[in-house]
């Protein structure tokens, strides 16, 4: 009980902060979002934008995207036994000039970097496809020695990186009211 | 200065996070003792605080005294439960062509987890009687309404005559208490189907009004051989310490996310068990009758092979690690229990903790299968083969030329809100960076409970005409092949997955997010994940006035339905 009052105090502070946001009615049916779906293109909502680190010569202006679709299943969506989403990731990069003896490799990793998995080396068209069952993950493109099979962890510098849509889900405390996240970038 | 203030708030919030679980529990308890709700209501119909099993958000003080904008309602309230007949387990009713079944809906006594409830049943059974007939048969069901609400019966998935589809105001008048309506059923497609009310499903179906119809093939070797066949009906029920949690009287509550239950049931019981012999291949016929919950079903590690979905076999049988089944969907799966032992049937999902912004593994025990001894017939070799179903492929072949046609209709799934609780609006606005493709749990039970269809109007928007929901009345003809592109708008206010059901016709899913579907079967219900675009191709064969709608009961009542009319050119007045 003696701990209850301070907790309620914190709660009230949080509540007041949230209440300070302007309320509005929403008619989302009138939103301007594009609804067309090009054949074979993943939904924009789950698309991962790859942002260059600007630290790798020949890739400082690199652009890239990870398109996310469900692994085929009879159920429309695909899950692992524990309920994690199983998704295809189709990675494509551009604006990259690779030095001789180098290749790009795509990786997925949890935000804590405690689990890392390779999607494979990008081909001559700077594309590679793979799958993951991580629920929140980072997509990382690194520069590696050409011709080598990706190991369990990248060795070269990070060229680009992006975050899965689920990675945008974070603590309520970190959302807009506290101005610690670039929520507006994502349409909030 | 402003930066300092926000950082201070952030610090307070971060410090708050570690104490949340205890906080939520203390609040849950304390809320039962004060504020505007009658917390010692017992069997009274005063609103009491919604169960907080999935509660991860801290309760906002501003919301503590609020109740939904509708009265509390429990059918059978005030009845002496001991005077009601105890419902009995489901029985199989084998029906031959031309047979008649007399079946009622009535109030019954059910005992769940040792507690007695006033509930409803078809034919006095939970689930209702399993009607079994051969493909091509026609039977009659003389239905009598003995519950205290008007009702109808919808025969889900059957391509039957329009007059018997069970839609109040469209195909028939409601069946009032004491009245009888005669339904004529026909079974053109092999598979598992189900029946349920099409009035206040959120109440009547939730309280037990559902049953299966199994249509047997007339062909030899239609399915691979198995040792036994078992129907599994998945459901959940929302209860608290005072009993069944009340429903909305004038309109359903839980309009935002649907009414998640906190008691899981298989075939109407919480301790489902099945004794088999080791080495058996068991064919399970799965049906999800829950108001809103999608299940991810495992069989304790036993191998699973999907045979068929709603209305037909798949083109190719397929091994899977689990069965994902949305409300109203059916799947037929073969499961091989190769060793002696106990196999737990579970629902394993990744729930979302909205406050912490994390996925949380959640597993629900659904039942137990005990394997011992040795199976008398060995079907392991047949199980190991994933058959290619040439009959399904040939049936679909006639439609492949339409797969890449331009959509005839573009439908957007969205929601319009009005006068939602201000706190709900504000909390939602700060939690809109990510919505899961499918909502596996109820992470915001209080906000969800407070919403009714008056505040949350779920909408089917025809992108081509601008018409919404029941303003839509598509005009088709028998023989048409209609492509509908359904887009679940992630930019809408709290987008959610929707199981989209088309009455009276069958369809195939041709594309999922633009990717061609490589293993089809005929369906009547398909899940539309958040952000996704699903193309369905409808085989228009059945004249009449029909509906298509979201099968989350609360979303249906919150407006998420449309109409379409199928005209038969050879019968100019048919369906008019």
Interface residues (C-beta under 8 A of the other chain):
Chain A: X3 X4 X7 X10 X11 X12 X13 X14 X15 X17 X18 X19 X21 X23 X24 X25 X26 X27 X28 X29 X31 X33 X35 X37 X38 X39 X40 X41 X42 X43 X44 X45 X46 X69 X70 X72 X73 X74 X75 X76 X77 X78 X79 X80 X81 X82 X83 X84 X85 X135 X136 X165 X166 X167 X168 X169 X170 X171 X172 X173 X174 X175 X176 X177 X178 X179 X180 X181 X183 X186 X187 X188
Chain B: X3 X6 X7 X9 X10 X12 X13 X14 X15 X16 X17 X19 X22 X23 X26 X57 X58 X60 X61 X62 X296 X298 X306 X309 X314 X318 X320 X321 X322 X323 X324 X325 X331 X348 X349 X350 X352 X354 X355 X356 X357 X358 X359 X361 X362 X404 X410 X412 X414 X415 X416 X417 X418 X419 X420 X422 X423 X425 X426 X427 X429 X430 X431 X432 X433 X434 X436 X437 X438 X440 X459 X461 X463 X468 X485 X487 X489 X490 X491 X492 X493 X509 X511 X512 X513 X514 X515 X517 X518 X519 X521 X526 X527 X529 X530 X531 X532 X533 X534
